[in-house]
């Protein structure tokens, strides 16, 4: 897989365009990649493999099938994505998969991203981006990530394809049945580069950016330490503390305050806790707290071999047609001693997640 992110990334454009201070604020902070983000990366690899395969571009020495475990939905979505793109490919098109594009020319030095798929003919660029998320519907209309991909693709290929007139950008988001498309002329794209991307990028990298709270904070590494992000919650807590001292029971207004803002405050506290945990993992010491290892669990190293071994010994391995029985269920059926005898070589112990807890 190509490198997918830079400091001035296309995927983070919504954030650094709206909060130009976030670029510098995130420097040096530990990554806080979520399980959803990791899952998205894994499914992108499957999409790329399916696309290479359907276009007949498979070279087993260079492009190998991903080794992650995928659900039936993942397989179906990736296949549908590949088939969708195949329909866009016509004679004479060039197709680039997981293509790194550099948009430094139209933003600031060091700006690049990795486009899932780019299709180019003499006059048009098609850019398709796969989104695995279900929480937020992504719109292609003037989408800054897609426009930066477009600028990067144009910058990369304009000397080869001198008559490019427009770029069509498509968000393919199968989990919520969303396919969003937007077409922009090269003239409009270059105007956006001069009036929006370039000045905002330069401000973001200058160290003189402005903090601004909004939905773009969601994926910001600095939100656990950002006072701008936390000041609203701090004010709520401060006002609440003053009000509570005046009565012995919560008033209706105070209960409403908790109902209206409770989830946000809890989420913010978790952000701070996650930041502290990530720092502790790389050596930061927090007074009165310590890292505690999580409880380890046992896991199969190869489910296909587990199924084969159980079947060979007259044991049905599957809970249903798509799902292997859990280790607990197999032990309940056969007993721990028999499971160790049959499957011991296919079991590993996986460390649990570390937590930051008060020191005893």
C-alpha positions, 0 to 999 in steps of 0.5 A: 500500500502507498503511504496514505497521509502527510502532515498537510494531508488531503484526508485531514483537509476539512480539519486544517481548512477550518482550524488552521492551528491544528496542524502545529497542535498535532505535531509530535502527538502519538497516533490515536487511530481508532478500530474503525480507522484500522478497519477502513485501512484493511478494507481499502486493501481488499478494494485495491486487490479486487480492482486490480483483479477485475481489471486484469492487472494482477501480478502476484509478485507485486499485488498479493491478496490481503491476509486480513479476515473479512466479513461477507459484507466486506467482500461484497462491498469491495467487489461492488466497488471494483465492478463500479469502477470497471464500468467507468473504464473505457478504451484509451483510459489510464487507470491508477490504483492507490495512486500517490498525488502531490498537491504542493504546487497548489497548496503548500510544500509537503502536501500529498495524499493517496487516491483510491482510484484515478481514471484519466483520458485526454480531457477528463479525470475521474477520481473515486474514493471508497469510504467504509464508514456508516456514521457520517454520509460523505458528500462529493460536492466541493469536498476538500479532500477530493478537490486536493486529490484532483489538484494533485492528479492534475499537477501530476499528469497535466504535462502528459494529458494537456487537454484536461478540462474537468474532474469528476469526483465520486464518493463510494460509500456502500455501507449506507448506500451512498454514491455521491458525484461532483464535477468541477472544471479545471478553471474552478479547481485552480481558483479554489487552489488560489483563494482557499487551499493555498492561503489556508495551507500556508497559514496552517504551516506558519505556526500562526493558525487559528483554533476553531471548534467544530465537527472537524475536531472529531479526528484531531489528535490534539483534541485531548489537549486543545483548550479551544475544544474543551473550553465549552465543557469547562464552562458548563462544568464551572457553571454547574458547580456554582449552581449545585452549591445553592441547593441540595438537589438537582433542579430541573434546569440542571438536569436538562443541562446534563441531558443536553451536554452529558454525552459531549462531556463524557466524550471529551473526558474520554478524549483526554483519557485516551491522550494520557494513555497514549502518552503513557505508552511511549514513556510519559509518567503521570503522577499517581497513575500507572499503566496496567496490562489488560487481561490476555485472551486466547485466539486461533492462529488460523481458522481454516486449519481449526475447521479442518482439524475439527472436521477430521476429528468428527466435530462440526466446526461452524456455528453457522455457514459463515462463522466458526464456533468460539473457543469457549463453545468448542471447549464446552463441547469437547472439554479443555483437555481435548481442545488442547490436544487437538488445537493447542498448536493453533492457539496463541495468547493475545495481550489485553489492552493496557489501561491507565489506572490510579496507582495503589 
